Amino acid sequence: MAKWSEDQCIVLVALFFLSEFKEGDDSHDFNLKISKYFKRSRASVDMQWRNIKSVLNDERNRFIAANIRHWVAFGINDLPKLKSMAGSICIKNNWRFKRIIDYQDSVEN
């Protein structure tokens, strides 16, 4: 299992905060879009999505990578900054997540 990059973690956590939980499910079209951009399996995206929820619910019975924990905590403390960082990353990587790009545009204008 390949380690998730910081860029992927930042964008995934920002997407989580901007989305309904069901959108991360491996049967949902939005999960497919994430998995294609990140070159990850749908199950892997689903698992990280559930890990983010577990961190937010302060569930301690799951192993969750430190970088996911870090970016969730960051988002709790400074969500506008996390969203802005995610927007820059999406632009750099040509990841066309409309909800992040729209947020980025609203902040810049």
N, C-alpha and C positions, 0 to 999 in steps of 0.2 A: 504494500500500500504506500503510494507516494505521499510525501508530506505536502500539505496545502501551503501555498505561498502566502506571504503577508498580504499581497494585493488581493488574492482570492478571499482571504479571511475578512479583510476590511469590507470588500464589496458584498460578500455574502451576509455579514452582520448588518450592514446598512440596508440591504434588500429585506432582510428579516423584519427590521423595524418599520419598513415602508409597505409591508405586505400582510396579507391574511395568512394565518398559519397553514391552511390547507394548500396554499400555492407551492409549498416546499415538498409536498408529497410526491413520491416518484411516479405517480400516475397523472400528475398535473402537467399541463403544457408549459407552465412557467419553469418548473423543474427541468424540463427538457431544454429550454433555452439556456438556463444556467449551466447545465451539464455540457452543452455544446461549446459555449464560450470558454469554460474552465477546462475542457477536455477531461471530464470526470464522468463516472457512471452516475446514472440517475439515483441509484441506491446510496452512493457516497454523498451526493448532495442532500438527499433525504436524511441521512444519518447526521450530517453536520447541522442541518436545520433543527432536528430534534435535540441535538447537543446545545444549541443556542437557547432553545426553550428551557432545557434543563438547568442551564446556568441562571437564567432569569428566575426560575422557580426555586433556586438554591437547593437543587437536588444533588446530593453528594454521593450517590450510589453508582454513578457512571464515571468511567474514565473519559475525560474531555481534555483535549490538547491545550497546553498553556496559551498558545496564540489565540485560540477561540475565546478562552476565558478572558484574556487581556482585552480583546477588541469589544467583547460584550460589556465589560466594565467601563471601557472608554466611552462606548455609546451611551451608557447610562449616565455618565458624568458630563458628556459634551456631544450630544447627538448632532447638533448642527455641524460641528467640526468633522465628525465621522462621515456625515453625508457629503460634505465638501471634499474630503479626501477621496471618498469613493467615486465622486464625480470626476475628479482629476485622473484617477486610475482608469476609469471606464473610457475616458477620452484617449488616454495614452495607449490602451490596449484595444481600442475600437470595439469595446463591449457595449452594445447598444441597448442598455436598460433604460427605457424611456422614463421610468419613475425617478431614477437617479439623475439623468440628464436634465429632466424638467426641473428638478430641485436645484441643480447647479445653475441653470439659466435664471431661475427666480432670484437666487442669491446675488448673482452678478449684475442683474438689471435693477 
